[in-house]
Amino acid sequence: MSKHLAGQWLLNSYEKTIKLGQTDKDGTLYDVTTITLYDGSYMGIKIYGLDDLDMIFAVSEDTANYLSGYFE
């Protein structure tokens, strides 16, 4: 089954926890999750830090059309 990328969102608002004795953050943002919309009413979610959990599943055509509106 071939899937073509229709759009993608990346959430990267995670900053590593400050350790005891550390006084300053480094300001680096790390990837938290990626949500991908594919042509043909498929959607993927990848969650980083959970052994890079990666799932692809079918969504209704109405849902796919609604989400694809964010990329127009």
Wavefront OBJ file of the C-alpha trace (Angstrom):
o trace
v 0.000 0.000 0.000
v 1.583 3.237 -1.173
v 0.919 6.428 0.757
v 1.708 9.930 -0.503
v 2.322 12.692 2.002
v -0.476 15.267 2.072
v 0.772 17.281 5.070
v 2.620 17.066 8.328
v 2.623 18.740 11.755
v 5.622 18.587 14.084
v 5.332 19.426 17.762
v 8.685 20.312 19.302
v 8.059 22.179 22.498
v 9.870 19.871 24.859
v 12.954 20.966 26.741
v 15.019 18.519 28.767
v 14.511 18.532 32.523
v 16.916 20.666 34.513
v 19.097 18.522 36.735
v 20.060 19.264 40.317
v 22.709 21.981 40.375
v 22.020 23.151 36.822
v 21.249 26.865 36.735
v 20.415 27.534 33.092
v 18.442 25.903 30.295
v 20.123 25.465 26.927
v 16.998 26.588 25.029
v 17.017 23.546 22.755
v 13.593 22.252 21.746
v 13.165 18.532 21.140
v 10.612 16.730 18.980
v 7.612 15.439 20.897
v 5.360 14.073 18.173
v 4.759 14.159 14.442
v 1.280 13.927 12.956
v 1.246 13.039 9.267
v -1.688 13.111 6.853
v -1.456 10.878 3.795
v -3.536 10.893 0.612
v -6.218 8.225 0.665
v -7.582 8.949 4.163
v -4.633 7.683 6.215
v -3.014 9.377 9.188
v 0.172 8.629 11.073
v 1.269 9.554 14.573
v 4.850 9.209 15.762
v 5.575 9.782 19.463
v 9.235 10.285 20.323
v 10.667 8.993 23.570
v 8.413 5.940 23.714
v 10.808 3.841 21.658
v 9.626 6.079 18.806
v 6.078 4.715 18.753
v 4.841 5.008 15.159
v 1.264 4.213 14.078
v -0.552 4.586 10.759
v -4.320 4.187 10.617
v -7.292 4.920 8.378
v -9.561 7.897 9.059
v -12.904 8.771 7.523
v -12.919 10.710 4.276
v -14.610 13.644 6.066
v -11.816 13.734 8.661
v -9.109 13.573 5.978
v -10.770 16.398 4.026
v -11.069 18.535 7.156
v -7.399 18.035 8.115
v -6.153 18.605 4.558
v -7.781 22.060 4.741
v -4.874 23.127 6.972
v -2.475 22.635 4.047
v -4.348 24.685 1.443
l 1 2 3 4 5 6 7 8 9 10 11 12 13 14 15 16 17 18 19 20 21 22 23 24 25 26 27 28 29 30 31 32 33 34 35 36 37 38 39 40 41 42 43 44 45 46 47 48 49 50 51 52 53 54 55 56 57 58 59 60 61 62 63 64 65 66 67 68 69 70 71 72
